[in-house]
Amino acid sequence: MINELHQKLLKLGVVNSQVQLGDLQRLLNVTPEKWIKKNKWFCVNRKLTMKAFKVHELIVSKLKVNSESKLYFLLVDLFMEKYLKKNKK
């Protein structure tokens, strides 16, 4: 499953070929509570929150990932990373 995910993420441009499968496995140790605590912008910054909802739709509908899984939160972080960097500028 991790290998298939890695291939999908490469194809979508979310990760590059330097990301190792072990990196993805270690990142899967995320819970909703940890994610919300870590992402203080969520429900505070309207622009980023709206982007997160769009990312949610992509992950759930295109990648068919359960939104309650740890994998889901990993993918949200990966997709949101570039928008968070833009927001800091």
WOBEL-V715419 format. One record per pair of residues at least 6 apart in sequence whose ideal C-beta (glycine too) atoms are under 8 Angstrom apart, sorted by the first residue. I is the first residue (numbers start at 1). GAP is how many residues later the second one is. Records with the same first field share a line. If there is no record, write none. Layout:
I = GAP, GAP
This chain:
2 = 19, 22, 23
3 = 18
5 = 19, 66
6 = 9, 13, 15, 18
8 = 55
9 = 6, 10, 66, 69
10 = 6, 7
14 = 61, 64, 65
15 = 9, 63
24 = 50
27 = 47, 50
28 = 42, 43, 46
29 = 41
30 = 40, 43, 44, 47
31 = 39, 42
32 = 36, 41
35 = 38, 41, 42
36 = 6
39 = 41
41 = 7, 8, 43, 46
42 = 6, 7, 10
43 = 6
45 = 42
47 = 40
48 = 32, 35, 36, 39
51 = 29, 32
52 = 24, 28
55 = 20, 21, 24, 25
56 = 11, 20
58 = 21
59 = 6, 8, 13, 16, 17, 20
60 = 7, 12
63 = 12
65 = 6, 7, 10
66 = 6
